[in-house]
């Protein structure tokens, strides 16, 4: 399993990718990051901002993950994948994973996630990343089959580019609710969002991977002075 979410690895990524004024450990169980701008929403497929993508890594998981040291792509919520022919990929999912609301992660969530992104009516910014994917079929609770529009050598790479979201949330809560209420499988859960002020996240103690180093992650918004 690739661990890309220990606090200091996240800090290194944040410092490189997002304008940042300060990162400090205020208490033994809390780390604070200060950034110059807020995010528009907590729905990564609906934003192109780097902040949204980077913050999203703390709340959501991807089917595949890139190792920060080696740069290699390896398992995330998917344990394995294989091509069956030029236009078909079969993906085996990790078992025992739960969303923050306690709902088990299954193949239905993968299908619902991609169906939402690929639906032109939703106009999600992430759609362009997956335009070659034609459909996702559920084979069983932990197996999905992707059909692509012709050969797709970037398929595995694209598995690192899409967060997995809950079929139940997509169906029952809908797009507008998802903008401010992220329900992921990641190492942190959003507790509070004071827009243009700060975000408070708490460690997900039921996380399937390595536990986050700090119990609380606070993201402060400190605009640059004119």
Secondary structure, 3 states (H helix, E strand, C coil): CCCCCCHHHHHHHHHHHCCEEEEEEEECCEEEEEECCCCCCCCHHHCCCHHHHHHHHHHCCECEEECCCCCCEEECCEEEEEEEECCEEEEEECCCCECCCCCECCHHHHHHHHHHHHCHHHCCHHHHHHCCEEEEEEEECCEEEEEECCCCCCHHHHCCCCECCCHHHHHHCCHHHHCCCCCCCCCEEEEEEECCCEEEEEECCCCCCCCCCCCEEEEEECCCCC
